[in-house]
Amino acid sequence: VNVKKLIFLGSSCIYPKYSKQPISESSLLSGKLEETNDAYAIAKIVGVKMCEAYNDQYNTNYLCLMPTNLYGPNDNYDLNKSHFFPALISKIDKAKNSNEKRIIIWGDGTPKRELMYVDDIAEACEFFLRKKTKHALINIGSGDEKTILNFCKFIMKELNVDLEIIFDKKKP
């Protein structure tokens, strides 16, 4: 097969746990990964390295797009398996519908996250399919980071509920 253009979608978890913010592509393999998803991160890193090797050896233009946290239709709201944003929506919605007065959020609320709607990453993929670039690894995001606490407050406002937020600092 003579595939000259390919997009490999990765994840921001490929970067070290304590990467300087905002995370630069040059941070790859510069430190220890987050322990809770290091196997997944390593698998994604292997994909990046495979694309880079094909580009070098076969003069392909394989791109590795690393989207930020995505959200959209058919998201996973399972509290045991979801990412942070649908988990927050699920927790807040459940508390509202159960007339609870508080919610428990992992960590201390200060970590920052960036969100991107799924249609926007689709547009980015289309854009890069048409573009020739010398960079194989490209971060894709909105550039607008907010804290977990900010996201909690935003969701509560949208759902018209006021809950006390309890932070479980024993959790990551």
BELLIN-V611916 format. One record per pair of residues at least 6 apart in sequence whose C-alpha atoms are under 7 Angstrom apart, sorted by the first residue. I is the first residue (numbers start at 0). J is the second residue. D is the distance in whole Angstrom. If there is no record, write none. Layout:
# BELLIN-V611916
i=[I;I]
j=[J;J]
d=[D;D]
This chain:
# BELLIN-V611916
i=[3;3;4;4;4;5;5;5;6;6;6;6;7;7;7;8;8;8;9;9;9;9;9;10;10;10;11;11;11;12;13;13;13;13;13;14;14;14;14;15;15;15;15;15;15;16;16;16;18;24;24;24;47;50;51;53;54;54;61;62;62;63;63;63;64;64;64;64;65;65;65;66;66;66;67;67;67;67;67;68;68;68;69;69;69;69;70;70;70;71;71;74;75;75;76;76;76;77;78;87;88;90;91;91;94;95;100;100;101;101;101;101;102;102;102;102;103;103;103;103;104;104;104;104;105;105;105;105;105;106;106;106;106;106;106;107;107;107;108;108;108;109;109;109;110;110;111;111;111;111;112;112;112;112;113;113;113;113;115;115;155]
j=[59;60;59;60;61;60;61;62;61;62;63;64;62;63;64;63;64;65;43;63;64;65;66;65;66;67;65;66;67;40;27;40;41;43;44;26;27;28;32;28;29;30;31;32;33;31;32;33;26;136;137;138;63;61;135;59;60;61;135;135;136;135;136;137;136;137;138;139;137;138;139;138;139;140;113;114;115;139;140;113;114;115;114;115;116;117;115;116;117;116;117;85;81;85;85;86;89;86;86;151;154;102;102;155;102;160;162;163;162;163;164;165;162;163;164;165;164;165;166;167;164;165;166;167;166;167;168;170;171;166;167;168;169;170;171;166;167;168;146;147;148;146;147;148;146;147;144;145;146;147;144;145;146;147;141;143;144;145;140;141;161]
d=[5;6;6;5;5;7;5;6;6;5;6;7;6;5;6;6;5;6;6;7;6;5;7;5;6;7;6;6;6;6;7;5;7;7;6;6;5;7;7;7;7;5;5;4;7;6;5;5;7;7;7;7;6;6;6;6;6;6;6;5;6;6;5;6;6;5;6;6;6;5;6;6;5;6;6;6;6;6;5;6;5;6;6;5;6;6;6;5;6;6;6;7;5;7;5;6;6;7;5;7;6;7;7;7;7;6;5;6;5;4;6;7;7;6;5;6;6;5;6;6;7;6;5;6;6;5;6;5;6;6;5;4;7;5;5;5;7;6;6;5;5;5;6;7;5;6;6;5;4;6;5;6;6;7;7;6;5;6;6;6;6]
